[in-house]
Amino acid sequence: MLQPIEVEIDAQGRIHPVGMNKALPVGRALLTLLTPPANEEALLSEASLAEDWLKPEEDAAWAY
């Protein structure tokens, strides 16, 4: 039977259960890493901003 357990992983790779008052059960586990959400606004605006960023006038302005 699958039992999800929320854990935190420290810088040394050790796993610490979150909100459990007892130790993790002995056995094997599958770990799914949750990536932090990307900044959607930045990703959505990147294409339209790139049009301006890639203009020769923009390069000239930064050449000062």
N, C-alpha and C positions, 0 to 999 in steps of 0.2 A: 504494500500500500504506500502511495506517495504522501508525504507530509511536508508541506512547505514550512521552512523555518527561515525567518529573516536574520541575516548575519551582517556584520561589518568585517572588513579585511584590513588589518593594519599594515604599516609600511614594511614589516618583516614577513608578510604573507600569512600571518596567523588569523584564524577565523574566530570571531567572537559573536555568540548569539545575542540578538537584541530582544529584550523583554522576556527572557526566560529566566526563571529562578533556579533552574537546575542545569547540569552539564548536558552537552549534546549526547544523544544516544550513540553507543558504539555501533559501527557499521560503515557502510559506503554511502556516498551522497553524490548527487549531480549538482553542480553549481552553475547558475545562470547569472552572469554579470549584468548589472543594470547601468547603462551609460547615462551620463547626465544629458538632459534634453538640450538640443542645439538651439541657439538663438534664432528662432524662425524669422523674425523681422529682418535680421541681418542677411539671412540666406535668401529671402524673397527680394530684397532690394539690391542684392549684389549684381544681378544682370543689368538692371537699369543704370546703376552707378558705374558699372564697368564701361558703358558706352561713353560716358563723360571722361572717365579716368584715362581711356586709351586714345584720346584726341591729341594731336600734335600740340595744340595750344596749351594743354595741361602740362605736357612735358616742358614746354618753354617757360611756363610760369614757375615750375619747380627748379629750373636750371640756374636761377639767381645765385 
